[in-house]
Amino acid sequence: MEKSLLMEGLSDAIGFVGGALLGFWIGRFFGLDIFDAGYNNASIGGIVLVGLGGGVGLQVARRWQKIRKESTKS
């Protein structure tokens, strides 16, 4: 049981960080920099993309876990 919880936590973390990084790089591609000085439209847009990317990455990781659990049960 502990090993499955560890794997669940690791996959959540990897999904979140991977999604956030993907959102960061997509934002950089479009000129939206989260590290821009002040809170202008470019920095806020970059922050939103990083947040959305992290959330989507986490959801992808959780769906992968669910599919993996269902395939091991049958």
C-alpha positions in Angstrom: 0.0 0.0 0.0 2.8 2.4 0.9 4.5 1.9 -2.4 1.3 2.7 -4.4 0.9 5.9 -2.4 4.5 6.8 -3.1 4.0 6.2 -6.8 0.7 8.2 -6.8 2.5 11.1 -5.2 5.4 11.0 -7.5 3.3 10.8 -10.6 1.1 13.7 -9.4 4.3 15.8 -8.8 5.8 14.9 -12.2 2.5 15.6 -13.9 2.1 19.0 -12.2 5.7 20.1 -12.7 5.8 18.8 -16.3 2.6 20.6 -17.1 3.7 23.8 -15.4 7.0 23.7 -17.4 5.1 23.1 -20.6 2.9 26.1 -19.8 5.9 28.2 -19.1 7.6 27.3 -22.4 4.4 27.9 -24.3 4.1 31.3 -22.7 7.8 32.1 -23.5 7.1 31.1 -27.1 4.3 33.7 -27.3 6.2 36.3 -25.4 4.5 35.9 -22.0 7.2 36.0 -19.3 6.2 35.2 -15.7 9.5 36.8 -14.6 8.8 40.1 -16.3 9.2 43.2 -14.0 5.9 44.2 -12.5 2.4 42.9 -13.1 1.8 43.7 -16.7 -0.4 41.7 -19.1 2.5 39.6 -20.3 3.5 38.5 -16.8 -0.1 37.8 -15.8 -0.7 35.8 -19.0 2.5 33.8 -18.3 1.3 33.1 -14.7 -2.1 31.9 -16.0 -0.5 29.6 -18.5 1.8 28.1 -15.9 -1.1 27.5 -13.6 -3.3 26.0 -16.3 -0.4 23.8 -17.4 0.2 22.5 -13.9 -3.5 21.7 -13.5 -3.8 19.9 -16.8 -0.6 18.0 -16.1 -1.9 16.9 -12.7 -5.2 15.8 -14.3 -3.4 13.8 -17.0 -1.3 12.1 -14.3 -4.4 11.2 -12.3 -6.2 9.8 -15.4 -3.1 7.7 -16.2 -3.1 6.4 -12.6 -6.8 5.5 -12.9 -6.2 3.6 -16.2 -3.2 1.9 -14.8 -5.1 0.7 -11.7 -8.0 -0.5 -13.8 -5.7 -2.5 -16.1 -4.0 -4.2 -13.1 -7.3 -5.3 -11.6 -8.5 -7.2 -14.6 
